[in-house]
Amino acid sequence: MKTNFNFRLLAGAFAVLSLSACNDDNLETPVQPEQQTENLKIDQPNELEKVCYYVDQYWSSSSVLATSLQNSTDTNFMNSQMTKIASLWGRSNPTLRFVNDPSNVNSTYNAISYSTGKIYYGYAIYYDAKSKGGDIVNAMILAHEYGHQLQYIFGLPSVSESTARPNELEADGFAGYYLRRPNGYNQTTFAQIAAAYEFAQSIGDYQTTSSGHHGTPPQRRSAVRLGFLLGQYDLSASSFDYNFFYYYQGVLNGTYKMGKNTQNPELDAYMSQYMDELRKIQNGEISAEEFKDLQ
Ligand SMILES: [Zn+2]
């Protein structure tokens, strides 16, 4: 869900491991790695006999790259979601792989989107999400990670800041959009989506207080809400980006841009009904609990 400050430590810790790994597609170094949680262990054992399992420097040294989860139901669910998410945006699938580490289970509490067209999804995050929130949580996490693929492909987000905040908030928006679209996850009530989002947030960025570059909790709620609202319309990735950032001030601070939305005036008429709501999410008038009950 975000770039983690631990990455630099990790990269350093594993820089000595310049050996090629034994699996088949791990030789590229991601330019902008994407990470779900801060739960990474940075003190992995340096057992050289395990280097054969080495995935890359963003996973533990004992991790194994896999094409399946623990059973075919789970695997099929994720693969079908991957197809659905990519095809929603008119794209063929990226490479979806799973990462397992039986000797250090918690080390796979991550999902990483690579600029080289790959998404690596940890066993630990998959099964924790499934047990706590059901399938929709993994669908949302995957859609968020695929949002980063869209950013790599189309050179998004169109807004840049000194931190990853616009990238992360837009990925949240892409996920909210996917969950609503009829040819996506096809959820018509926001309650289910908000529950999934609250889970994703609780395991990811919610506790981050250090640099504040992932968006505050109200901003992330607003970003998911905005993506969900934009799901009323069938948008290309670049059109989604235009509209997401058109209303970005509503996400950041609850204010409404006064200029005209020239690309989608009818969408703007729809969205204007919700600007007050975004403001209330932002200033806390709509609480985290009430957020889940939005229509
Ligand atoms: Zn992310």
Boltz pocket constraint, residues with backbone or C-beta under 6 A from the ligand:
constraints:
  - pocket:
      binder: B
      contacts: [[A, 1], [A, 2], [A, 3], [A, 34], [A, 35], [A, 144], [A, 145], [A, 148], [A, 167], [A, 168], [A, 171]]
      max_distance: 6.0
